[in-house]
Amino acid sequence: MKKYFTLLLMTLIAIPSFSFAQMGDVITQDINQLPAAARSFIGKHFASAKVSYIKVDKELLSTDYEVLLTDRSEISFDGKGEWTEVDCKRVAVPAVLVPDYIVAYVKSNFPDQVITKIERNRWGTEVELLNDVSFRFNKKGKMVEADD
C-alpha cells in the first residue's frame, strides 16, 4: 500500500508541473504582451529596432520574457518588466545599463574592447566583451570571476 501511495504522489507532482511548463510558452510579435516597463525600456534604448518575436515563458509562480529584435539584440525581462539580460551580439550595449565601476574596470584593463552583453541577478552583474572575455562582479562592485 505504501508503494502505491508513493507512486500516486509522485505522479500527482510530476504531471501538473510538466503540463504547466509545456502550456506556458507563447511566441508572439505583439509588444503589448510585455509589461509596460519592458516596452518603455525597448522604446528608450532600442528605438530603431523592431521586435522580431517575444517569447512569454509562464511558469507556475513567475513569468519571464525573451525578446529578439530585428538588429539581433536579445533582451530578457522578469515578470515586472525589469531587464535581466541584454545581449547586443557584436555591438556595445547601451552605456547607461552598465554600472560605473564596471565601465571603469573595462576602460582601465581592456581599453580597446566594448561590452556586448550584460546580465544582472540578485548576486551581481556579469558582462561579456567583444573578445568573448567575461567578468562577474558582486553587488559591492568587486570583480569576483573572469572567464575567457
Secondary structure, DSSP 8 states (H G I E B T S, - for coil): -HHHHHHHHHHHHHHHHHHHHHHHEEEE--GGGS-HHHHHHHHHH-TTS-EEEEEEEE-SS-EEEEEEETTS-EEEE-TTS-EEEEE-TTS---GGGS-HHHHHHHHHH-TT--EEEEEEETTEEEEEETTS-EEEEETTS-EEEEE-
